[in-house]
Amino acid sequence: MQKTRSDTAARTVAAYAAPAADQPLGPTTIERRALGDHDVRIDIAYCGICHSDIHTARGEWGPTPYPVVPGHEIAGVVEAVGPGVTKFAVGDRVGVGCMVDSCRECDACRAGEEQYCERGMVGTYAARGRDGRLTDGGYSAGIVVDENYVCSIPAGIGLDVAAPLLCAGITLFSPLRHWNAGPGKRVAVIGLGGLGHMGVKLAHAMGAEVTVLSQSLKKLEDGLRLGADHYYATSDPETFTTLRNSFDLILNTVSANLDMSKYLGLLAIDGTLVELGLPEQPIEVQAGSLTRNRRSFAGSMIGGIAQTQEMLDFCAEHGVGSEIEVIAADQINEAYERVIASDVRYRFVIDAATLG
């Protein structure tokens, strides 16, 4: 494919950024780098809002390099490619998730587990790239990413519902695959939010018996519609008696500090509870909760690029997408408040065409 200078030169695009921890996000412009040999320029169509975006924008996870353009649930179309690109062509539907680079040399990277890069993966935003520049995320009209960190979005799934799969989807898919969820497996999902609803959908599509463990029964109808076989309120003490020793796998998607000993008690022999949320305080676990039934307490975060592609293909094959509410860019600050108040079912997605 022949390219002109205008195809490969650096470009300025519209974006939304947080100027400081205590200030709302607002419109701005950012420069995207010129295309390198293996770079793909993506015209962003949609970007999901993840709770991680809010934590970062508000400086809740440590020092943040302001101004910061959040967004790591990116779906769009290839606008241009570098001369060495072999995986994508102009017009392809693509997605970018939580990372845009890694060292590519450590054991984790060579194993296709780039998310666990021993030198640290390069986050899609608020991270330092190989070129020394800070990365800007998907609350923008376009982005340039190395082809090795871009995934193909199959034609069978809309770009809007695909966007949250690049974080929320892979965050649940990865542990479900790792701990072999499928027919004959009893899986519980703690919390029915942006992450939890994807866990229910994916576990159901894999053929597992799925139970939702939620604070109340207010989302019972939704949970059953999304694929849950059972739904219990954890505010009811009887739940922990009724379900004792019941599950092979429990996925905790909430970031609150829960009484883990109670939840570990729900695991069957050799069962595993996987922590996906990131509570602000250390998690306390009683040793006896683990030694009984030879239980395991584990953690997981997103997935590698190959597994992310596997997840997207699986979702297209099984008709799985995120439940979304599409918003305009000028609604981002309102959406942040609604996420904090759990007033979304189940993921906000920004229409990038509204960025200006």
KAHU-V852277 format. One record per residue. N is the residue number from 0. PHI is phi in radians with two decimals (* if undefined). D_FIRST is the distance of its C-alpha to the first C-alpha in Angstrom with 1 decimal. Layout:
n->N phi->PHI d_first->D_FIRST
n->N phi->PHI d_first->D_FIRST
This chain:
n->0 phi->* d_first->0.0
n->1 phi->-1.48 d_first->3.8
n->2 phi->-2.21 d_first->6.5
n->3 phi->-1.74 d_first->10.2
n->4 phi->-1.00 d_first->13.2
n->5 phi->-1.16 d_first->14.1
n->6 phi->-1.24 d_first->11.1
n->7 phi->-1.83 d_first->12.2
n->8 phi->-1.23 d_first->16.0
n->9 phi->-1.06 d_first->18.8
n->10 phi->-2.39 d_first->20.0
n->11 phi->-1.77 d_first->23.4
n->12 phi->-2.26 d_first->24.0
n->13 phi->-1.27 d_first->27.2
n->14 phi->-2.72 d_first->29.0
n->15 phi->-2.12 d_first->32.5
n->16 phi->-2.33 d_first->34.3
n->17 phi->-1.62 d_first->37.7
n->18 phi->-1.34 d_first->39.3
n->19 phi->-2.88 d_first->42.1
n->20 phi->-1.09 d_first->43.8
n->21 phi->-1.84 d_first->46.3
n->22 phi->-2.13 d_first->44.2
n->23 phi->-1.21 d_first->42.2
n->24 phi->-1.24 d_first->38.4
n->25 phi->-2.58 d_first->37.3
n->26 phi->-1.21 d_first->34.3
n->27 phi->-2.75 d_first->32.5
n->28 phi->-2.25 d_first->29.2
n->29 phi->-2.35 d_first->27.2
n->30 phi->-1.73 d_first->24.4
n->31 phi->-1.72 d_first->21.3
n->32 phi->-1.11 d_first->19.9
n->33 phi->-1.12 d_first->16.9
n->34 phi->-1.17 d_first->13.9
n->35 phi->-1.49 d_first->14.5
n->36 phi->-0.96 d_first->12.5
n->37 phi->-1.96 d_first->13.3
n->38 phi->-1.59 d_first->13.8
n->39 phi->-2.13 d_first->13.1
n->40 phi->-1.66 d_first->14.3
n->41 phi->-2.01 d_first->16.4
n->42 phi->-1.47 d_first->18.2
n->43 phi->-1.27 d_first->21.6
n->44 phi->-1.75 d_first->23.6
n->45 phi->-2.52 d_first->26.6
n->46 phi->-2.44 d_first->28.3
n->47 phi->-1.31 d_first->31.5
n->48 phi->-1.81 d_first->34.5
n->49 phi->-1.83 d_first->35.9
n->50 phi->-1.05 d_first->39.4
n->51 phi->-1.06 d_first->37.9
n->52 phi->-1.03 d_first->36.3
n->53 phi->-1.17 d_first->39.8
n->54 phi->-0.99 d_first->41.4
n->55 phi->-1.23 d_first->38.8
n->56 phi->-1.04 d_first->39.0
n->57 phi->-1.73 d_first->42.8
n->58 phi->1.15 d_first->43.0
n->59 phi->-1.53 d_first->44.8
n->60 phi->-1.99 d_first->43.0
n->61 phi->1.76 d_first->43.9
n->62 phi->-0.98 d_first->42.5
n->63 phi->-2.08 d_first->39.5
n->64 phi->-1.41 d_first->37.3
n->65 phi->-1.45 d_first->37.7
n->66 phi->-1.26 d_first->36.1
n->67 phi->-2.09 d_first->34.2
n->68 phi->-1.80 d_first->31.5
n->69 phi->-1.31 d_first->32.1
n->70 phi->1.97 d_first->30.1
n->71 phi->-2.35 d_first->28.7
n->72 phi->-2.22 d_first->28.4
n->73 phi->-1.90 d_first->25.0
n->74 phi->-2.30 d_first->23.2
n->75 phi->-2.96 d_first->20.2
n->76 phi->-2.25 d_first->16.8
n->77 phi->-1.15 d_first->13.4
n->78 phi->-1.72 d_first->12.5
n->79 phi->-2.79 d_first->9.7
n->80 phi->-2.33 d_first->8.6
n->81 phi->-1.27 d_first->9.2
n->82 phi->-1.12 d_first->7.6
n->83 phi->-1.69 d_first->10.1
n->84 phi->-1.22 d_first->9.9
n->85 phi->-2.09 d_first->10.7
n->86 phi->-1.62 d_first->12.9
n->87 phi->-2.43 d_first->11.3
n->88 phi->-2.34 d_first->8.7
n->89 phi->-0.97 d_first->9.3
n->90 phi->1.72 d_first->12.7
n->91 phi->-1.17 d_first->14.2
n->92 phi->-1.51 d_first->17.8
n->93 phi->-2.44 d_first->18.6
n->94 phi->-2.42 d_first->21.6
n->95 phi->-2.30 d_first->22.9
n->96 phi->-1.84 d_first->26.5
n->97 phi->-1.41 d_first->29.0
n->98 phi->-2.38 d_first->27.1
n->99 phi->-2.17 d_first->23.9
n->100 phi->-3.04 d_first->24.7
n->101 phi->-2.80 d_first->27.5
n->102 phi->-1.23 d_first->28.7
n->103 phi->1.21 d_first->27.0
n->104 phi->-2.08 d_first->29.9
n->105 phi->-1.29 d_first->33.1
n->106 phi->-1.03 d_first->34.6
n->107 phi->-1.13 d_first->33.5
n->108 phi->-1.10 d_first->29.8
n->109 phi->-1.15 d_first->29.8
n->110 phi->-1.53 d_first->31.6
n->111 phi->1.37 d_first->29.0
n->112 phi->-1.97 d_first->31.5
n->113 phi->-1.02 d_first->29.6
n->114 phi->-1.12 d_first->31.8
n->115 phi->-1.88 d_first->34.7
n->116 phi->-0.81 d_first->33.0
n->117 phi->-1.15 d_first->36.0
n->118 phi->-1.68 d_first->34.8
n->119 phi->1.69 d_first->33.9
n->120 phi->-1.15 d_first->30.7
n->121 phi->-1.62 d_first->29.0
n->122 phi->-1.18 d_first->29.7
n->123 phi->-1.16 d_first->27.3
n->124 phi->-2.51 d_first->29.8
n->125 phi->1.03 d_first->32.7
n->126 phi->-2.25 d_first->31.6
n->127 phi->-1.73 d_first->30.7
n->128 phi->-1.41 d_first->27.2
n->129 phi->-1.06 d_first->26.4
n->130 phi->-1.44 d_first->25.8
n->131 phi->1.51 d_first->29.2
n->132 phi->-1.52 d_first->28.3
n->133 phi->-1.29 d_first->29.8
n->134 phi->-1.48 d_first->27.6
n->135 phi->-2.02 d_first->27.7
n->136 phi->-1.59 d_first->27.5
n->137 phi->-1.54 d_first->26.5
n->138 phi->-1.35 d_first->29.0
n->139 phi->-2.72 d_first->26.3
n->140 phi->-1.40 d_first->23.6
n->141 phi->-2.82 d_first->20.7
n->142 phi->-2.65 d_first->20.1
n->143 phi->-2.04 d_first->17.8
n->144 phi->-2.42 d_first->18.3
n->145 phi->-1.02 d_first->17.4
n->146 phi->-1.01 d_first->15.7
n->147 phi->-1.29 d_first->18.9
n->148 phi->-2.10 d_first->21.0
n->149 phi->-2.03 d_first->19.2
n->150 phi->-2.01 d_first->20.4
n->151 phi->-1.54 d_first->19.3
n->152 phi->-1.73 d_first->21.7
n->153 phi->-1.05 d_first->22.7
n->154 phi->-1.10 d_first->23.0
n->155 phi->-1.34 d_first->26.8
n->156 phi->-2.39 d_first->27.4
n->157 phi->-1.20 d_first->27.2
n->158 phi->-1.10 d_first->25.3
n->159 phi->-1.18 d_first->28.7
n->160 phi->-1.38 d_first->30.7
n->161 phi->-1.37 d_first->28.0
n->162 phi->-0.90 d_first->27.9
n->163 phi->-1.16 d_first->31.3
n->164 phi->-1.13 d_first->30.4
n->165 phi->-1.23 d_first->28.3
n->166 phi->-2.24 d_first->31.6
n->167 phi->-1.03 d_first->34.6
n->168 phi->-1.13 d_first->33.3
n->169 phi->-1.24 d_first->32.4
n->170 phi->-1.07 d_first->35.5
n->171 phi->-1.60 d_first->37.6
n->172 phi->-1.07 d_first->35.5
n->173 phi->-1.03 d_first->35.6
n->174 phi->-1.20 d_first->39.4
n->175 phi->-1.07 d_first->39.9
n->176 phi->-1.22 d_first->37.9
n->177 phi->-1.09 d_first->39.5
n->178 phi->-1.73 d_first->43.0
n->179 phi->1.02 d_first->42.4
n->180 phi->-1.15 d_first->43.0
n->181 phi->2.97 d_first->43.4
n->182 phi->-0.96 d_first->46.3
n->183 phi->1.53 d_first->49.6
n->184 phi->-1.72 d_first->48.5
n->185 phi->-1.81 d_first->50.2
n->186 phi->-2.00 d_first->47.9
n->187 phi->-2.01 d_first->49.0
n->188 phi->-2.08 d_first->46.9
n->189 phi->-1.52 d_first->48.7
n->190 phi->1.63 d_first->47.7
n->191 phi->-2.08 d_first->45.9
n->192 phi->-2.09 d_first->43.6
n->193 phi->-1.04 d_first->39.9
n->194 phi->-1.44 d_first->39.7
n->195 phi->-1.03 d_first->42.6
n->196 phi->-1.16 d_first->41.6
n->197 phi->-1.25 d_first->38.4
n->198 phi->-1.07 d_first->40.6
n->199 phi->-1.10 d_first->42.8
n->200 phi->-1.06 d_first->39.9
n->201 phi->-1.23 d_first->38.2
n->202 phi->-1.09 d_first->41.5
n->203 phi->-1.11 d_first->42.6
n->204 phi->-1.12 d_first->39.5
n->205 phi->-1.39 d_first->40.0
n->206 phi->1.69 d_first->43.5
n->207 phi->-1.37 d_first->45.6
n->208 phi->-1.50 d_first->48.8
n->209 phi->-1.99 d_first->48.0
n->210 phi->-2.17 d_first->50.4
n->211 phi->-1.69 d_first->49.9
n->212 phi->-1.98 d_first->52.1
n->213 phi->-2.15 d_first->52.2
n->214 phi->-1.00 d_first->54.8
n->215 phi->-2.41 d_first->56.0
n->216 phi->-1.73 d_first->55.6
n->217 phi->-1.18 d_first->54.2
n->218 phi->-1.87 d_first->50.8
n->219 phi->-0.95 d_first->52.4
n->220 phi->-1.06 d_first->51.2
n->221 phi->-1.08 d_first->47.6
n->222 phi->-1.00 d_first->47.7
n->223 phi->-1.19 d_first->49.0
n->224 phi->-1.13 d_first->46.4
n->225 phi->-1.35 d_first->43.6
n->226 phi->2.24 d_first->44.9
n->227 phi->-1.22 d_first->47.8
n->228 phi->-1.55 d_first->50.8
n->229 phi->-2.48 d_first->53.1
n->230 phi->-2.57 d_first->53.4
n->231 phi->-2.26 d_first->56.0
n->232 phi->-1.62 d_first->57.0
n->233 phi->-1.36 d_first->57.3
n->234 phi->-1.28 d_first->59.9
n->235 phi->-1.62 d_first->62.2
n->236 phi->-1.00 d_first->63.9
n->237 phi->-1.11 d_first->64.5
n->238 phi->-0.98 d_first->60.8
n->239 phi->-1.32 d_first->61.0
n->240 phi->-1.45 d_first->64.0
n->241 phi->-1.06 d_first->62.7
n->242 phi->-1.76 d_first->59.4
n->243 phi->-1.00 d_first->60.7
n->244 phi->1.09 d_first->59.1
n->245 phi->-1.72 d_first->56.8
n->246 phi->-2.04 d_first->53.1
n->247 phi->-1.48 d_first->50.9
n->248 phi->-2.57 d_first->48.3
n->249 phi->-2.14 d_first->48.5
n->250 phi->-1.91 d_first->45.5
n->251 phi->-1.67 d_first->46.7
n->252 phi->-1.76 d_first->44.3
n->253 phi->-1.66 d_first->46.6
n->254 phi->-1.77 d_first->47.0
n->255 phi->-1.36 d_first->50.7
n->256 phi->-1.41 d_first->53.2
n->257 phi->-1.67 d_first->54.6
n->258 phi->-1.38 d_first->57.6
n->259 phi->-1.11 d_first->55.6
n->260 phi->-1.08 d_first->58.7
n->261 phi->-1.14 d_first->59.2
n->262 phi->-1.30 d_first->55.7
n->263 phi->-1.10 d_first->55.8
n->264 phi->-1.14 d_first->59.0
n->265 phi->-1.51 d_first->57.0
n->266 phi->-1.45 d_first->55.2
n->267 phi->-1.36 d_first->56.5
n->268 phi->-1.00 d_first->57.0
n->269 phi->1.13 d_first->53.9
n->270 phi->-1.31 d_first->52.2
n->271 phi->-2.29 d_first->49.7
n->272 phi->-1.84 d_first->49.3
n->273 phi->-1.89 d_first->45.8
n->274 phi->-1.53 d_first->45.6
n->275 phi->-1.99 d_first->42.4
n->276 phi->-1.32 d_first->43.9
n->277 phi->-2.19 d_first->44.7
n->278 phi->-1.09 d_first->48.3
n->279 phi->-1.25 d_first->49.5
n->280 phi->-1.83 d_first->52.5
n->281 phi->-1.00 d_first->52.8
n->282 phi->-1.58 d_first->53.2
n->283 phi->-1.73 d_first->56.7
n->284 phi->-2.33 d_first->57.1
n->285 phi->-1.41 d_first->60.5
n->286 phi->-0.98 d_first->60.4
n->287 phi->-1.09 d_first->62.6
n->288 phi->-1.18 d_first->59.9
n->289 phi->-1.60 d_first->57.7
n->290 phi->-1.18 d_first->60.3
n->291 phi->-1.19 d_first->61.5
n->292 phi->1.15 d_first->59.5
n->293 phi->0.91 d_first->57.4
n->294 phi->-1.42 d_first->54.9
n->295 phi->-2.17 d_first->51.8
n->296 phi->-2.12 d_first->50.4
n->297 phi->-2.29 d_first->46.8
n->298 phi->-2.36 d_first->43.8
n->299 phi->-2.74 d_first->40.1
n->300 phi->-2.49 d_first->37.0
n->301 phi->0.45 d_first->33.7
n->302 phi->-2.74 d_first->31.8
n->303 phi->-1.26 d_first->29.0
n->304 phi->-1.11 d_first->25.4
n->305 phi->-1.09 d_first->25.8
n->306 phi->-1.24 d_first->28.9
n->307 phi->-1.10 d_first->27.4
n->308 phi->-1.14 d_first->24.9
n->309 phi->-1.03 d_first->27.9
n->310 phi->-1.10 d_first->29.7
n->311 phi->-1.10 d_first->27.1
n->312 phi->-1.13 d_first->27.0
n->313 phi->-1.09 d_first->30.8
n->314 phi->-1.11 d_first->31.1
n->315 phi->-1.12 d_first->29.0
n->316 phi->-1.14 d_first->31.0
n->317 phi->-1.80 d_first->34.3
n->318 phi->1.16 d_first->33.7
n->319 phi->-1.78 d_first->34.2
n->320 phi->-2.50 d_first->33.1
n->321 phi->-1.32 d_first->34.7
n->322 phi->-1.45 d_first->37.5
n->323 phi->-2.25 d_first->36.4
n->324 phi->-2.22 d_first->37.5
n->325 phi->-1.41 d_first->34.8
n->326 phi->-2.24 d_first->35.7
n->327 phi->-1.49 d_first->34.7
n->328 phi->-1.03 d_first->34.0
n->329 phi->-1.32 d_first->37.5
n->330 phi->-1.82 d_first->39.0
n->331 phi->-1.05 d_first->37.8
n->332 phi->-1.12 d_first->41.1
n->333 phi->-1.10 d_first->43.1
n->334 phi->-1.09 d_first->40.9
n->335 phi->-1.01 d_first->41.6
n->336 phi->-1.12 d_first->45.3
n->337 phi->-1.22 d_first->45.1
n->338 phi->-1.08 d_first->43.3
n->339 phi->-1.07 d_first->46.1
n->340 phi->-1.53 d_first->48.6
n->341 phi->1.00 d_first->46.9
n->342 phi->-1.84 d_first->46.6
n->343 phi->-2.68 d_first->43.3
n->344 phi->-2.25 d_first->42.6
n->345 phi->-2.34 d_first->40.5
n->346 phi->-2.59 d_first->37.4
n->347 phi->-1.37 d_first->36.4
n->348 phi->-2.28 d_first->32.8
n->349 phi->-1.47 d_first->31.6
n->350 phi->-1.41 d_first->29.7
n->351 phi->-1.14 d_first->27.2
n->352 phi->-1.14 d_first->27.2
n->353 phi->-1.61 d_first->30.7
n->354 phi->-1.25 d_first->29.9
n->355 phi->1.81 d_first->30.0
